[in-house]
Amino acid sequence: MRPANRPEPRILAGVAALAAIAILIGGALLGLLIEGASDLPAAFDALDSYFVRVAIFTLWQAALSTLLSVGPAILIARALSRHPAFPGRGLILRLFALPLALPAIVAALGVLSLFGRAGFFAGVLSAFSGGDWPGIYGLSGILVAHVFFNLPLATRFLLEALDAVPADQWRLASQLGMGAGPSFRLIEWPAVRAGLPGVAGLVFMLCVTSFTIVLTLGGGPAATTLEVAIYQALRFDFDPARAVALTLGQILLTLATVWLLTRLGRDPAREANPGVSPRRYVSVSPAEMLANAVLILVATAFVIGPLAAILVSGLAADLARLAGEASLQRACITSLTFAILSGLIATLMSLALVGARRALEGRRRGKRRSLLEHAVDAGAGFVLVVPPIVIGAGWFVLVRHIGDVFLIAPFMVIAVNAVMAMPFVVRAIRPAHDAAAERHDRLAASLGISGWDRYRLVDWPSIRRPLLTGFAFAMALSLGDLGVIALFGSDAVKTLPFLLLERMGSYRTADAAGLALIIALACLSLMAAADHFGKERA
């Protein structure tokens, strides 16, 4: 038996994970404070009309994206809910999950392949516009890309809410001969309304913190968000004072959004997994059936479009030549190395937090939760308040006083990607870990099994698959991320997304399409592996 005053190893591991997160975020905030304090007049001068304009555009594009994503999602979710036997319904729902697994820069290139100046629809759009089609850069491109990502997400969440309506209500509605209008007003709308604020808040937060989409599709100063302005202030203008002012503004905006999201009751790391719809006791008129079918097919085509464009454009590229390029080979090795290390760190730190929370809960025995238990429970979610570009900006201005900021590029990319994946990894690990602990804690304590022996003999068989799920998910997020590498990338350190951004910037669109296909296939394969392990666990 362990002495009463001897610290629990699981709690120590959780404290170590919390300390690592605190150092990463605290170091970034310290760098911002030092930089701001060193030149307060310049920092205050940066709060000018440009700052106000960028902040307003950040909120405006997020509000429009939320409206365009969530509004149609209500109708699409209702259509899917009223037709549980719709041909290909399960395939459509799986298709709606694909944008979540696709890196933002790849999706942006897919949108450009469709609606860009040389896109597949450029000729048609030129005919409608009465001249040469200028492309979809600016606010319109940002909105299309955001809707591509968030419409399927909102649809899955709202469909989940509709599928939770008890079958008895539908049976009673059928017996009363209730039509489509009364059914929506009395049964469907109350279910949608309960989940709508949380879904809208989640989409709004994703759009407020969107970086890659705005960077690639913004098209100029008129369509710039706070995060992109931070990147431009450091990489192009090298104006640390302005970067500090913009970063503090982004932190305040993100804090307000996360606070609103928690008030609305939506877990930012939650995943929508619509199950099999219960039997619907409803009669659908032919006119409604046709309208719903058209709505579902249009939404499906909208999601398929960029995916198909990525596939067609990528296959048209000279993949054999690309594969032989030394720059691509180095970028592949760098990306894979970063992804593996980020995945390992995210998985180990998430496991440490989950284990520490369980150990503290076992010690509490009905008493009030301690501050430490609150911290390890919410520790992975702290990073949602500070976006990756903000962490990168803080360390950028801090390290530049010490040495070459590009020397720490690998460490920053790995660390930030690992920590940003932790909320999702914790969600994958925690249910199985807690269930195993509930079954085995007392027996392990009575047998004196603890530490490494407990993990090896007792916990590992139960949590092996959840750990692999979280690891694959974290690898996929790291592999497609362009957040921190956009600041710290250089000729010496290039990942696949950074190389893709370079090729897009030099107008080598064919090469960019080939790289996008490679990144998409790699990330989708990792997401498929994560889904496989998760289903096996279930």
C-alpha positions in Angstrom: 0.0 0.0 0.0 1.2 3.5 -0.8 1.9 5.7 2.3 -0.8 8.3 2.9 1.6 11.2 2.3 3.0 9.8 -0.9 1.7 11.6 -4.0 -0.4 9.6 -6.4 1.5 9.1 -9.7 -1.6 9.8 -11.8 -2.1 13.2 -10.1 1.6 14.1 -10.5 1.3 13.2 -14.2 -1.8 15.4 -14.5 0.0 18.3 -12.8 2.9 18.0 -15.2 0.5 18.1 -18.1 -1.2 21.2 -16.7 2.2 22.8 -16.2 3.2 22.2 -19.8 0.0 23.8 -21.0 0.5 26.7 -18.7 4.1 27.2 -19.9 2.9 27.2 -23.5 0.1 29.6 -23.1 1.7 31.6 -20.3 4.9 32.1 -22.3 2.9 33.5 -25.2 1.0 35.9 -23.0 4.2 36.9 -21.3 5.8 37.7 -24.6 2.8 39.9 -25.6 2.9 41.7 -22.2 6.7 42.3 -22.5 6.4 43.6 -26.0 3.5 45.8 -25.2 5.1 47.2 -22.1 8.3 48.0 -23.9 6.6 50.3 -26.3 3.2 51.4 -24.9 2.7 54.4 -27.2 3.2 52.2 -30.3 0.8 49.6 -28.9 -1.9 52.2 -28.2 -1.3 53.8 -31.6 -2.0 50.4 -33.2 -5.6 50.7 -31.8 -6.5 52.8 -34.8 -9.1 52.7 -37.6 -7.4 49.7 -39.2 -7.8 47.7 -35.9 -11.4 48.7 -35.7 -12.1 47.8 -39.3 -10.4 44.4 -39.0 -12.3 43.6 -35.7 -15.6 44.6 -37.3 -14.9 42.4 -40.4 -14.0 39.5 -38.1 -17.4 39.7 -36.4 -19.3 40.4 -39.7 -17.9 37.5 -41.7 -18.5 35.2 -38.7 -22.1 36.4 -38.3 -22.8 36.0 -42.0 -21.1 32.6 -42.1 -23.2 31.4 -39.1 -26.4 32.6 -40.7 -25.7 31.0 -44.0 -24.6 27.7 -42.4 -27.2 27.3 -39.7 -30.3 28.6 -41.5 -30.2 26.1 -44.4 -29.0 23.4 -41.9 -32.4 23.6 -40.1 -34.2 22.8 -43.4 -31.7 20.1 -44.4 -31.8 18.4 -41.0 -35.6 18.4 -41.0 -35.7 16.9 -44.5 -33.3 14.1 -43.5 -35.3 13.6 -40.3 -38.6 13.2 -42.1 -37.2 10.7 -44.6 -35.3 8.1 -42.6 -35.5 5.7 -45.6 -34.2 8.3 -48.1 -32.0 6.4 -50.6 -28.3 6.8 -49.6 -29.2 8.6 -46.3 -26.4 6.9 -44.4 -23.9 7.6 -47.2 -25.0 11.3 -47.2 -24.4 11.6 -43.4 -20.9 10.0 -43.8 -20.2 12.5 -46.7 -21.3 15.3 -44.4 -18.5 14.2 -42.0 -15.8 14.5 -44.6 -15.3 18.3 -44.4 -14.5 18.0 -40.7 -11.6 15.8 -41.6 -10.3 18.0 -44.5 -7.6 20.6 -43.8 -8.8 24.1 -44.3 -6.2 24.9 -47.0 -7.2 21.9 -49.0 -10.9 22.9 -48.9 -9.9 26.5 -49.9 -8.1 25.1 -52.9 -11.2 23.0 -53.7 -13.4 26.1 -53.6 -10.9 27.9 -55.9 -10.9 25.0 -58.3 -14.6 25.4 -58.7 -15.1 29.2 -58.5 -11.7 30.7 -59.1 -10.6 32.7 -62.1 -9.6 29.5 -63.9 -12.1 27.3 -62.1 -14.5 24.7 -63.5 -17.4 27.2 -63.4 -15.4 30.3 -64.5 -16.9 30.2 -68.0 -20.5 30.0 -66.8 -19.9 32.7 -64.2 -18.3 34.9 -66.8 -21.4 34.6 -69.0 -23.6 35.5 -66.1 -21.5 38.4 -65.0 -21.1 39.9 -68.5 -17.3 39.9 -68.5 -14.3 38.0 -67.3 -14.9 36.3 -64.0 -12.5 37.8 -61.4 -12.6 34.8 -59.0 -14.2 34.3 -55.7 -11.6 36.0 -53.5 -12.8 38.3 -50.7 -15.9 38.0 -48.5 -17.7 35.7 -51.0 -14.9 33.2 -51.0 -14.7 33.2 -47.2 -18.4 32.6 -46.9 -18.5 29.8 -49.4 -15.6 28.0 -47.7 -17.1 28.5 -44.2 -20.5 27.2 -45.3 -18.8 24.2 -46.9 -17.2 23.4 -43.5 -20.0 24.4 -41.2 -23.3 23.5 -43.0 -22.6 19.7 -42.7 -21.6 20.2 -39.1 -24.7 22.1 -38.2 -26.9 19.7 -40.1 -25.5 16.7 -38.1 -26.0 18.4 -34.8 -29.6 19.5 -35.6 -30.4 16.1 -37.0 -29.2 14.6 -33.7 -31.6 16.9 -31.9 -34.5 15.9 -34.1 -33.7 12.2 -33.9 -33.9 12.5 -30.1 -37.7 13.3 -30.3 -39.5 10.4 -28.7 -41.3 8.1 -31.2 -44.5 8.4 -29.1 -44.8 12.1 -30.2 -44.7 11.1 -33.8 -47.2 8.3 -33.3 -49.6 10.7 -31.6 -49.1 13.3 -34.4 -49.9 10.6 -37.0 -53.1 9.6 -35.1 -54.2 13.2 -35.0 -53.5 13.6 -38.7 -51.0 16.4 -38.1 -49.6 17.8 -41.3 -46.1 19.1 -42.1 -46.7 22.7 -40.7 -48.2 21.7 -37.3 -45.6 19.0 -37.0 -42.8 21.5 -37.4 -44.4 24.1 -35.1 -45.3 21.7 -32.3 -42.7 18.9 -32.5 -39.7 19.7 -34.6 -39.2 23.4 -33.9 -39.0 22.9 -30.1 -36.3 20.3 -30.5 -34.4 22.4 -33.0 -34.8 25.6 -30.9 -33.3 23.8 -27.8 -30.1 23.0 -29.7 -30.0 26.0 -32.0 -28.2 28.5 -29.8 -25.4 26.0 -29.0 -24.9 25.0 -32.7 -24.9 28.7 -33.8 -22.4 29.6 -31.1 -20.1 26.8 -32.1 -20.2 27.8 -35.7 -19.6 31.4 -34.8 -16.6 30.5 -32.7 -15.1 28.4 -35.6 -15.5 31.4 -37.9 -14.1 33.9 -35.5 -11.0 31.8 -35.1 -10.7 30.9 -38.8 -7.2 31.6 -40.1 -6.4 29.5 -43.1 -9.6 30.2 -45.0 -9.3 33.9 -44.7 -5.5 33.8 -45.4 -6.1 32.0 -48.7 -9.4 33.4 -49.8 -9.4 36.9 -48.2 -7.9 38.6 -51.2 -6.7 41.8 -49.5 -6.9 44.3 -46.7 -10.7 44.7 -47.2 -11.2 41.0 -46.2 -8.8 40.5 -43.3 -9.6 39.1 -39.8 -7.7 39.7 -36.6 -5.7 36.4 -36.9 -4.7 37.1 -40.5 -3.7 40.7 -39.5 -1.5 39.3 -36.7 0.2 37.0 -39.3 0.7 39.9 -41.7 2.0 42.2 -39.0 4.8 39.7 -38.0 5.7 38.0 -41.3 5.4 40.9 -43.7 5.4 44.3 -41.9 7.4 43.1 -38.8 5.3 45.5 -36.6 5.4 43.8 -33.2 3.4 46.6 -31.5 0.5 46.2 -33.9 0.7 42.4 -33.6 0.4 42.7 -29.8 -2.6 45.0 -30.1 -4.3 42.7 -32.6 -3.5 39.6 -30.5 -5.0 41.1 -27.4 -8.1 42.0 -29.4 -8.3 38.4 -30.7 -8.0 37.0 -27.2 -10.8 39.2 -25.8 -13.0 38.3 -28.8 -12.3 34.6 -28.3 -12.9 34.8 -24.6 -16.2 36.4 -25.2 -17.2 33.8 -27.8 -16.1 30.8 -25.6 -18.0 32.3 -22.6 -21.1 32.7 -24.8 -20.7 29.1 -26.0 -20.5 27.7 -22.4 -23.6 29.7 -21.5 -25.4 28.2 -24.5 -24.4 24.7 -23.3 -22.4 23.5 -26.3 -19.1 21.6 -25.8 -16.7 22.9 -28.4 -15.0 19.6 -28.7 -18.2 17.6 -29.0 -18.7 15.5 -32.1 -22.1 14.9 -33.8 -22.8 11.2 -34.4 -26.4 10.9 -35.6 -27.6 7.4 -35.0 -30.3 5.4 -36.7 -33.5 7.5 -36.8 -36.4 6.0 -34.9 -39.4 5.0 -37.0 -41.4 8.0 -38.1 -45.2 7.8 -37.9 -45.7 10.7 -40.4 -47.3 11.0 -43.8 -45.4 13.2 -46.3 -47.2 14.7 -49.2 -45.8 14.3 -52.7 -45.0 18.0 -52.9 -43.2 18.0 -49.6 -41.3 14.8 -50.6 -40.2 16.4 -53.8 -39.1 19.6 -52.0 -37.2 17.7 -49.4 -35.5 15.5 -52.0 -34.4 18.6 -53.9 -33.1 20.2 -50.7 -31.1 17.1 -49.7 -29.6 16.6 -53.2 -28.6 20.3 -53.5 -26.9 20.2 -50.1 -25.2 17.0 -51.1 -24.0 18.5 -54.4 -22.7 21.6 -52.5 -20.6 19.3 -50.2 -19.4 17.0 -53.0 -18.4 19.9 -55.3 -15.1 21.0 -53.6 -14.3 17.3 -52.8 -14.7 16.3 -56.4 -12.7 19.4 -57.6 -9.8 18.4 -55.3 -9.8 14.9 -56.7 -10.1 15.9 -60.4 -7.5 18.7 -60.1 -5.2 16.6 -58.1 -5.3 13.7 -60.5 -4.7 16.1 -63.4 -1.4 17.2 -61.8 1.9 15.6 -62.6 2.0 13.5 -59.4 5.0 11.5 -60.6 7.1 14.6 -61.0 5.9 16.0 -57.7 6.8 12.8 -55.9 10.3 13.0 -57.2 10.9 16.6 -55.9 13.3 16.8 -53.0 11.2 19.7 -51.5 8.1 17.5 -51.4 10.0 14.6 -49.9 11.5 16.8 -47.2 8.1 18.3 -46.5 6.5 14.8 -46.2 9.2 13.7 -43.8 8.8 16.9 -41.7 5.0 16.7 -41.7 5.0 13.1 -40.7 7.6 13.6 -38.0 5.7 16.6 -36.6 2.4 14.7 -36.8 3.7 11.6 -35.0 5.3 13.6 -32.2 2.3 15.9 -31.8 0.0 12.9 -31.7 2.2 11.2 -29.0 2.4 14.3 -26.9 -1.4 15.0 -27.2 -2.3 11.4 -26.3 0.1 11.2 -23.3 -0.9 14.5 -21.9 -4.6 13.8 -22.4 -4.2 10.5 -20.7 -2.4 12.2 -17.8 -5.3 14.7 -17.3 -8.0 12.0 -17.5 -6.1 9.8 -15.0 -5.5 12.7 -12.6 -9.1 13.8 -12.7 -10.2 10.2 -11.9 -7.7 9.9 -9.1 -8.8 13.2 -7.6 -12.4 12.2 -7.9 -11.7 8.9 -6.1 -10.0 10.8 -3.2 -12.8 13.3 -2.9 -15.4 10.8 -1.7 -18.4 13.1 -1.9 -16.7 16.3 -0.8 -16.5 19.5 -2.9 -14.3 19.4 -6.0 -10.9 21.0 -5.4 -9.3 23.7 -7.5 -6.9 21.1 -8.9 -9.7 18.8 -9.9 -11.4 21.6 -11.7 -8.1 22.5 -13.4 -7.4 19.0 -14.7 -11.0 18.5 -15.8 -10.9 21.7 -17.9 -7.2 21.8 -18.6 -7.5 20.5 -22.2 -10.2 23.1 -22.9 -8.0 26.1 -21.9 -6.4 26.1 -25.3 -9.7 26.8 -27.0 -9.5 30.3 -25.5 -6.1 31.1 -27.2 -6.0 30.2 -30.9 -2.8 28.8 -32.3 -1.8 31.9 -34.2 -2.0 33.9 -30.9 0.2 31.4 -29.2 2.6 31.5 -32.1 2.6 35.3 -32.1 3.3 35.5 -28.4 6.3 33.2 -28.6 7.5 34.9 -31.8 7.8 38.3 -30.1 9.3 36.7 -26.9 12.0 34.6 -28.6 13.1 37.4 -31.0 14.7 39.1 -28.1 16.8 36.0 -27.3 17.7 34.5 -30.7 16.6 33.3 -34.1 12.8 32.7 -33.9 13.0 30.2 -36.7 15.3 27.9 -34.7 12.4 27.0 -32.4 10.0 26.4 -35.3 9.9 22.6 -34.9 9.3 22.8 -31.2 6.5 25.4 -31.5 4.7 23.5 -34.3 4.8 20.2 -32.4 3.8 21.7 -29.1 1.0 23.9 -30.3 -0.5 21.2 -32.6 -0.4 18.7 -29.7 -2.1 21.0 -27.2 -4.8 22.1 -29.8 -5.7 18.4 -30.4 -6.0 17.6 -26.7 -9.8 18.5 -26.3 -10.6 16.0 -29.0 -8.2 13.3 -27.7 -9.6 13.7 -24.1 -13.1 13.2 -25.5 -11.9 9.9 -27.2 -10.1 8.6 -24.1 -12.2 9.6 -21.1 -15.3 7.4 -21.5 -13.4 4.2 -21.8 -10.9 5.2 -19.1 -13.5 6.1 -16.6 -15.5 2.9 -17.3 -12.4 0.8 -16.8 -11.5 2.7 -13.6 -15.0 2.1 -12.3 -14.6 -1.6 -12.8 -11.1 -2.1 -11.6 -10.2 0.6 -9.0 -11.2 -1.3 -5.9 -9.8 -4.6 -7.1 -6.4 -3.0 -8.1 -6.2 -1.2 -4.7 -6.9 -4.4 -2.8 -4.2 -6.3 -4.7 -1.7 -3.4 -4.4 -1.4 -2.9 -8.2 -0.5 0.6 -9.1 1.7 2.7 -11.3 3.1 1.2 -14.5 2.0 -2.3 -13.5 -1.6 -1.1 -13.3 -1.5 0.6 -16.7 0.2 -2.5 -18.3 -2.0 -5.2 -16.8 -5.3 -3.5 -16.0 -5.9 -0.3 -17.9 -4.1 -0.9 -21.2 -6.4 -3.6 -22.6 -9.5 -1.3 -22.0 -8.1 1.9 -23.3 -5.8 0.7 -26.1 -8.3 1.4 -28.9 -9.4 4.8 -27.5 -5.8 5.8 -27.3 -5.2 4.8 -30.9 -8.3 6.8 -31.9 -7.1 9.9 -30.2 -3.6 9.4 -31.6 -4.8 9.1 -35.2 -7.1 12.1 -34.8 -4.3 14.2 -33.3 -2.0 13.2 -36.2 -4.6 14.2 -38.8 -5.1 17.6 -37.2 -1.3 18.2 -37.1 -0.8 17.0 -40.6 -3.2 19.5 -42.1 -2.6 22.5 -39.8 -1.3 25.8 -41.2 -1.6 27.9 -38.0 1.8 28.1 -36.3 3.9 27.0 -39.3 2.6 30.0 -41.2 4.5 32.2 -38.8 7.6 30.0 -38.2 7.9 28.3 -41.5 11.1 28.9 -43.5 13.3 27.3 -46.2 14.7 25.0 -43.5 11.4 23.9 -42.0 8.5 23.3 -44.4 5.4 21.1 -43.9 3.1 20.0 -46.6 0.5 22.7 -45.9 3.2 25.4 -45.9 4.6 24.0 -49.2 1.1 24.1 -50.6 0.6 27.7 -49.5 3.9 28.6 -51.2 2.9 26.9 -54.5 -0.5 28.8 -54.4 1.3 32.1 -53.7 3.6 31.5 -56.8 0.6 30.6 -59.0 1.8 27.0 -59.5 -1.8 25.8 -59.4 -1.2 22.4 -60.8 1.4 21.6 -58.2 -0.8 23.0 -55.5 -3.7 20.7 -56.7 -1.5 17.7 -56.5 -0.2 18.6 -53.0 -3.8 19.2 -51.9 -4.8 15.7 -53.0 -1.9 14.2 -51.2 -2.7 16.0 -47.9 -6.4 15.2 -48.2 -5.8 11.5 -48.7 -3.4 11.4 -45.8 -5.7 13.2 -43.4 -8.8 11.3 -44.5 -6.9 8.0 -44.0 -6.0 9.0 -40.5 -9.6 10.0 -39.8 -10.8 6.7 -41.2 -8.4 4.9 -38.9 -9.6 6.9 -35.9 -13.2 6.1 -36.8 -12.4 2.4 -37.2 -10.8 2.2 -33.7 -13.7 4.2 -32.3 -16.3 1.8 -33.8 -14.3 -1.2 -32.6 -14.3 0.2 -29.1 -18.1 0.7 -29.2 
